[in-house]
Amino acid sequence: MVEQDGHGRRNDLERRISEKERRKVRERAKRTSGEVWFGLGAFGIVGWSVAVPALLCTFLGAWLDARYPQPFSWTLTGLVVGITFGCFNAWFWLNREREDILKHREMPQDKDKNEKEGPL
């Protein structure tokens, strides 16, 4: 049992434990059997965000090779540019998702709700 001192440490401890428990319950409720499919979907989105620009720039490079021949390969240049753009696109998307997840984790609970529910 936690002894209460004059600084209100017990109330602070109860509040923190209560918040953690609510967060765990909320996260468990979000998790369903579709969690695996969500992971595969995210993996697929990252893959497509790299593959599509790479293919488009490669086809553009092949078209440029056919129309405007140069001593260098437009196709390889397009491939490198497409992969680079796709990687930045995937990084941007994953970074935005990570920030969204962190924002939801740090979201403060409603104080009225916390007071009504009690410590656990």
Contacts in CASP RR format, 6 or more apart in sequence:
PFRMAT RR
TARGET T0000
AUTHOR 0000-0000-0000
METHOD contacts of the structure
MODEL  1
MVEQDGHGRRNDLERRISEKERRKVRERAKRTSGEVWFGLGAFGIVGWSV
AVPALLCTFLGAWLDARYPQPFSWTLTGLVVGITFGCFNAWFWLNRERED
ILKHREMPQDKDKNEKEGPL
2 9 0 8 1.000
2 10 0 8 1.000
2 13 0 8 1.000
3 10 0 8 1.000
4 10 0 8 1.000
4 11 0 8 1.000
14 118 0 8 1.000
14 119 0 8 1.000
15 114 0 8 1.000
15 119 0 8 1.000
17 119 0 8 1.000
17 120 0 8 1.000
18 114 0 8 1.000
18 117 0 8 1.000
18 118 0 8 1.000
18 119 0 8 1.000
18 120 0 8 1.000
19 109 0 8 1.000
19 114 0 8 1.000
21 120 0 8 1.000
22 109 0 8 1.000
22 117 0 8 1.000
23 105 0 8 1.000
42 97 0 8 1.000
45 93 0 8 1.000
46 90 0 8 1.000
46 93 0 8 1.000
46 94 0 8 1.000
47 90 0 8 1.000
49 86 0 8 1.000
49 89 0 8 1.000
49 90 0 8 1.000
49 93 0 8 1.000
50 83 0 8 1.000
50 86 0 8 1.000
50 87 0 8 1.000
50 89 0 8 1.000
50 90 0 8 1.000
52 86 0 8 1.000
53 82 0 8 1.000
53 83 0 8 1.000
53 85 0 8 1.000
53 86 0 8 1.000
53 89 0 8 1.000
54 79 0 8 1.000
54 82 0 8 1.000
54 83 0 8 1.000
54 86 0 8 1.000
56 82 0 8 1.000
57 78 0 8 1.000
57 79 0 8 1.000
57 81 0 8 1.000
57 82 0 8 1.000
57 85 0 8 1.000
58 75 0 8 1.000
58 78 0 8 1.000
58 79 0 8 1.000
58 82 0 8 1.000
60 74 0 8 1.000
60 78 0 8 1.000
61 74 0 8 1.000
61 75 0 8 1.000
61 77 0 8 1.000
61 78 0 8 1.000
62 74 0 8 1.000
62 75 0 8 1.000
64 74 0 8 1.000
64 75 0 8 1.000
65 73 0 8 1.000
65 74 0 8 1.000
65 75 0 8 1.000
68 74 0 8 1.000
END
